[in-house]
Amino acid sequence: MSATSDPSSGSTAGSAPTPASVPEAGAPEVSNAQLSGPEASGAALPASFVSILFTTFTTVFLAELGDKTQLAALLLSAQSGRPGVVFVGAALALICSSLVGVLLGRWLATVLPPQRLELFAGVLMVALGLWLGVQAAVQLLHAPTAAVLQTPVAATLLPGSSVPGLILSLG
Amino acid sequence: MQLPLLASTFLTVFVAELGDKTQLTIVTISGTSNNTLAVFLGSAGALVLASLLGALAGGSLSSLIPPAALQLAASLGFLVIGSRLLIRVRQEAS
């Protein structure tokens, strides 16, 4: 963008220094800054569109597979015998719910200071990861008793199953 | 058109998804990243693909891949993102 705009602004400045060309050259930069949100003025890391897309896709996809929503869609699909209709309904609902989530996150970013939000989000993500990891490791190691060991508190009370689970989830 | 089936699927999935860990993840990523469109496209695409697999596979997916293994992979993803956020907070504080 800057490589193409620099020769045009240089040529207009060399031929005739009209003040009308200066706001035209500055207009795309202003719109980009508005699109990138309020953290762009702060010290946020410049993550690219593709990397944010990839990270979000991978995390949400992995978290959603085997989740209760997928089990509900599966059940409805098996009951009705019309997987196409079930897919359209589930996809519309999931798009709406992800829109709600994105807008809620945007609103939180305008209300809370960014650093406190990042700290809160980091703690939440690490806690979710530990909880899911302990659950999954317990299920993998002791499949019949998985229903009893739902919480990490219950898992730490039983040393035989919790210690390999914690090591697996952390490593 | 199977409008009742469409409506019941929509309502079931939408209510089941509100406040879920997936939506918490989306709120977290959206609040801490600066590209709302990328977060929305990534999460919506992942959810649509996951529901497509759920509707098409009809139970065969969970017999191919154990759900606990998928959950373990998801927990690693959460840990990576969470620790990256906490490291960033520490770097900004110092």
Boltz contact constraints between the chains, C-beta under 6 A:
constraints:
  - contact:
      token1: [A, 36]
      token2: [B, 34]
      max_distance: 6.0
  - contact:
      token1: [A, 37]
      token2: [B, 34]
      max_distance: 6.0
  - contact:
      token1: [A, 39]
      token2: [B, 34]
      max_distance: 6.0
  - contact:
      token1: [A, 40]
      token2: [B, 34]
      max_distance: 6.0
  - contact:
      token1: [A, 43]
      token2: [B, 92]
      max_distance: 6.0
  - contact:
      token1: [A, 44]
      token2: [B, 34]
      max_distance: 6.0
  - contact:
      token1: [A, 49]
      token2: [B, 35]
      max_distance: 6.0
  - contact:
      token1: [A, 49]
      token2: [B, 38]
      max_distance: 6.0
  - contact:
      token1: [A, 52]
      token2: [B, 33]
      max_distance: 6.0
  - contact:
      token1: [A, 52]
      token2: [B, 35]
      max_distance: 6.0
  - contact:
      token1: [A, 52]
      token2: [B, 38]
      max_distance: 6.0
  - contact:
      token1: [A, 53]
      token2: [B, 38]
      max_distance: 6.0
  - contact:
      token1: [A, 53]
      token2: [B, 41]
      max_distance: 6.0
  - contact:
      token1: [A, 53]
      token2: [B, 42]
      max_distance: 6.0
  - contact:
      token1: [A, 56]
      token2: [B, 29]
      max_distance: 6.0
  - contact:
      token1: [A, 56]
      token2: [B, 39]
      max_distance: 6.0
  - contact:
      token1: [A, 56]
      token2: [B, 42]
      max_distance: 6.0
  - contact:
      token1: [A, 56]
      token2: [B, 43]
      max_distance: 6.0
  - contact:
      token1: [A, 57]
      token2: [B, 42]
      max_distance: 6.0
  - contact:
      token1: [A, 57]
      token2: [B, 45]
      max_distance: 6.0
  - contact:
      token1: [A, 57]
      token2: [B, 46]
      max_distance: 6.0
  - contact:
      token1: [A, 59]
      token2: [B, 25]
      max_distance: 6.0
  - contact:
      token1: [A, 59]
      token2: [B, 77]
      max_distance: 6.0
  - contact:
      token1: [A, 60]
      token2: [B, 22]
      max_distance: 6.0
  - contact:
      token1: [A, 60]
      token2: [B, 43]
      max_distance: 6.0
  - contact:
      token1: [A, 60]
      token2: [B, 46]
      max_distance: 6.0
  - contact:
      token1: [A, 61]
      token2: [B, 46]
      max_distance: 6.0
  - contact:
      token1: [A, 61]
      token2: [B, 50]
      max_distance: 6.0
  - contact:
      token1: [A, 62]
      token2: [B, 73]
      max_distance: 6.0
  - contact:
      token1: [A, 62]
      token2: [B, 74]
      max_distance: 6.0
  - contact:
      token1: [A, 62]
      token2: [B, 77]
      max_distance: 6.0
  - contact:
      token1: [A, 63]
      token2: [B, 22]
      max_distance: 6.0
  - contact:
      token1: [A, 63]
      token2: [B, 25]
      max_distance: 6.0
  - contact:
      token1: [A, 63]
      token2: [B, 74]
      max_distance: 6.0
  - contact:
      token1: [A, 64]
      token2: [B, 22]
      max_distance: 6.0
  - contact:
      token1: [A, 64]
      token2: [B, 47]
      max_distance: 6.0
  - contact:
      token1: [A, 64]
      token2: [B, 50]
      max_distance: 6.0
  - contact:
      token1: [A, 65]
      token2: [B, 50]
      max_distance: 6.0
  - contact:
      token1: [A, 65]
      token2: [B, 70]
      max_distance: 6.0
  - contact:
      token1: [A, 66]
      token2: [B, 67]
      max_distance: 6.0
  - contact:
      token1: [A, 66]
      token2: [B, 70]
      max_distance: 6.0
  - contact:
      token1: [A, 69]
      token2: [B, 13]
      max_distance: 6.0
  - contact:
      token1: [A, 69]
      token2: [B, 16]
      max_distance: 6.0
  - contact:
      token1: [A, 69]
      token2: [B, 17]
      max_distance: 6.0
  - contact:
      token1: [A, 70]
      token2: [B, 50]
      max_distance: 6.0
  - contact:
      token1: [A, 70]
      token2: [B, 54]
      max_distance: 6.0
  - contact:
      token1: [A, 72]
      token2: [B, 12]
      max_distance: 6.0
  - contact:
      token1: [A, 72]
      token2: [B, 16]
      max_distance: 6.0
  - contact:
      token1: [A, 73]
      token2: [B, 51]
      max_distance: 6.0
  - contact:
      token1: [A, 73]
      token2: [B, 54]
      max_distance: 6.0
  - contact:
      token1: [A, 73]
      token2: [B, 55]
      max_distance: 6.0
  - contact:
      token1: [A, 74]
      token2: [B, 54]
      max_distance: 6.0
  - contact:
      token1: [A, 76]
      token2: [B, 9]
      max_distance: 6.0
  - contact:
      token1: [A, 77]
      token2: [B, 55]
      max_distance: 6.0
  - contact:
      token1: [A, 77]
      token2: [B, 58]
      max_distance: 6.0
  - contact:
      token1: [A, 78]
      token2: [B, 58]
      max_distance: 6.0
  - contact:
      token1: [A, 80]
      token2: [B, 5]
      max_distance: 6.0
  - contact:
      token1: [A, 82]
      token2: [B, 2]
      max_distance: 6.0
  - contact:
      token1: [A, 83]
      token2: [B, 55]
      max_distance: 6.0
  - contact:
      token1: [A, 85]
      token2: [B, 2]
      max_distance: 6.0
  - contact:
      token1: [A, 85]
      token2: [B, 5]
      max_distance: 6.0
  - contact:
      token1: [A, 85]
      token2: [B, 6]
      max_distance: 6.0
  - contact:
      token1: [A, 86]
      token2: [B, 9]
      max_distance: 6.0
  - contact:
      token1: [A, 86]
      token2: [B, 55]
      max_distance: 6.0
  - contact:
      token1: [A, 87]
      token2: [B, 52]
      max_distance: 6.0
  - contact:
      token1: [A, 87]
      token2: [B, 55]
      max_distance: 6.0
  - contact:
      token1: [A, 89]
      token2: [B, 6]
      max_distance: 6.0
  - contact:
      token1: [A, 89]
      token2: [B, 9]
      max_distance: 6.0
  - contact:
      token1: [A, 89]
      token2: [B, 10]
      max_distance: 6.0
  - contact:
      token1: [A, 90]
      token2: [B, 9]
      max_distance: 6.0
  - contact:
      token1: [A, 90]
      token2: [B, 13]
      max_distance: 6.0
  - contact:
      token1: [A, 90]
      token2: [B, 51]
      max_distance: 6.0
  - contact:
      token1: [A, 91]
      token2: [B, 48]
      max_distance: 6.0
  - contact:
      token1: [A, 91]
      token2: [B, 51]
      max_distance: 6.0
  - contact:
      token1: [A, 92]
      token2: [B, 10]
      max_distance: 6.0
  - contact:
      token1: [A, 93]
      token2: [B, 10]
      max_distance: 6.0
  - contact:
      token1: [A, 93]
      token2: [B, 13]
      max_distance: 6.0
  - contact:
      token1: [A, 93]
      token2: [B, 14]
      max_distance: 6.0
  - contact:
      token1: [A, 94]
      token2: [B, 47]
      max_distance: 6.0
  - contact:
      token1: [A, 94]
      token2: [B, 51]
      max_distance: 6.0
  - contact:
      token1: [A, 95]
      token2: [B, 44]
      max_distance: 6.0
  - contact:
      token1: [A, 97]
      token2: [B, 14]
      max_distance: 6.0
  - contact:
      token1: [A, 97]
      token2: [B, 17]
      max_distance: 6.0
  - contact:
      token1: [A, 97]
      token2: [B, 23]
      max_distance: 6.0
  - contact:
      token1: [A, 98]
      token2: [B, 26]
      max_distance: 6.0
  - contact:
      token1: [A, 98]
      token2: [B, 43]
      max_distance: 6.0
  - contact:
      token1: [A, 98]
      token2: [B, 44]
      max_distance: 6.0
  - contact:
      token1: [A, 98]
      token2: [B, 47]
      max_distance: 6.0
  - contact:
      token1: [A, 101]
      token2: [B, 23]
      max_distance: 6.0
  - contact:
      token1: [A, 101]
      token2: [B, 26]
      max_distance: 6.0
  - contact:
      token1: [A, 101]
      token2: [B, 27]
      max_distance: 6.0
  - contact:
      token1: [A, 102]
      token2: [B, 30]
      max_distance: 6.0
  - contact:
      token1: [A, 102]
      token2: [B, 36]
      max_distance: 6.0
  - contact:
      token1: [A, 102]
      token2: [B, 39]
      max_distance: 6.0
  - contact:
      token1: [A, 102]
      token2: [B, 40]
      max_distance: 6.0
  - contact:
      token1: [A, 104]
      token2: [B, 27]
      max_distance: 6.0
  - contact:
      token1: [A, 105]
      token2: [B, 27]
      max_distance: 6.0
  - contact:
      token1: [A, 105]
      token2: [B, 30]
      max_distance: 6.0
  - contact:
      token1: [A, 105]
      token2: [B, 31]
      max_distance: 6.0
  - contact:
      token1: [A, 106]
      token2: [B, 36]
      max_distance: 6.0
  - contact:
      token1: [A, 108]
      token2: [B, 31]
      max_distance: 6.0
  - contact:
      token1: [A, 109]
      token2: [B, 31]
      max_distance: 6.0
  - contact:
      token1: [A, 115]
      token2: [B, 92]
      max_distance: 6.0
  - contact:
      token1: [A, 117]
      token2: [B, 31]
      max_distance: 6.0
  - contact:
      token1: [A, 118]
      token2: [B, 32]
      max_distance: 6.0
  - contact:
      token1: [A, 118]
      token2: [B, 85]
      max_distance: 6.0
  - contact:
      token1: [A, 118]
      token2: [B, 89]
      max_distance: 6.0
  - contact:
      token1: [A, 119]
      token2: [B, 89]
      max_distance: 6.0
  - contact:
      token1: [A, 121]
      token2: [B, 28]
      max_distance: 6.0
  - contact:
      token1: [A, 121]
      token2: [B, 32]
      max_distance: 6.0
  - contact:
      token1: [A, 121]
      token2: [B, 85]
      max_distance: 6.0
  - contact:
      token1: [A, 122]
      token2: [B, 82]
      max_distance: 6.0
  - contact:
      token1: [A, 122]
      token2: [B, 85]
      max_distance: 6.0
  - contact:
      token1: [A, 122]
      token2: [B, 86]
      max_distance: 6.0
  - contact:
      token1: [A, 125]
      token2: [B, 78]
      max_distance: 6.0
  - contact:
      token1: [A, 125]
      token2: [B, 81]
      max_distance: 6.0
  - contact:
      token1: [A, 125]
      token2: [B, 82]
      max_distance: 6.0
  - contact:
      token1: [A, 126]
      token2: [B, 82]
      max_distance: 6.0
  - contact:
      token1: [A, 128]
      token2: [B, 21]
      max_distance: 6.0
  - contact:
      token1: [A, 128]
      token2: [B, 78]
      max_distance: 6.0
  - contact:
      token1: [A, 129]
      token2: [B, 75]
      max_distance: 6.0
  - contact:
      token1: [A, 129]
      token2: [B, 78]
      max_distance: 6.0
  - contact:
      token1: [A, 129]
      token2: [B, 79]
      max_distance: 6.0
  - contact:
      token1: [A, 129]
      token2: [B, 82]
      max_distance: 6.0
  - contact:
      token1: [A, 132]
      token2: [B, 71]
      max_distance: 6.0
  - contact:
      token1: [A, 132]
      token2: [B, 74]
      max_distance: 6.0
  - contact:
      token1: [A, 132]
      token2: [B, 75]
      max_distance: 6.0
  - contact:
      token1: [A, 133]
      token2: [B, 75]
      max_distance: 6.0
  - contact:
      token1: [A, 136]
      token2: [B, 68]
      max_distance: 6.0
  - contact:
      token1: [A, 136]
      token2: [B, 71]
      max_distance: 6.0
  - contact:
      token1: [A, 136]
      token2: [B, 72]
      max_distance: 6.0
  - contact:
      token1: [A, 139]
      token2: [B, 68]
      max_distance: 6.0
  - contact:
      token1: [A, 140]
      token2: [B, 68]
      max_distance: 6.0
  - contact:
      token1: [A, 169]
      token2: [B, 75]
      max_distance: 6.0
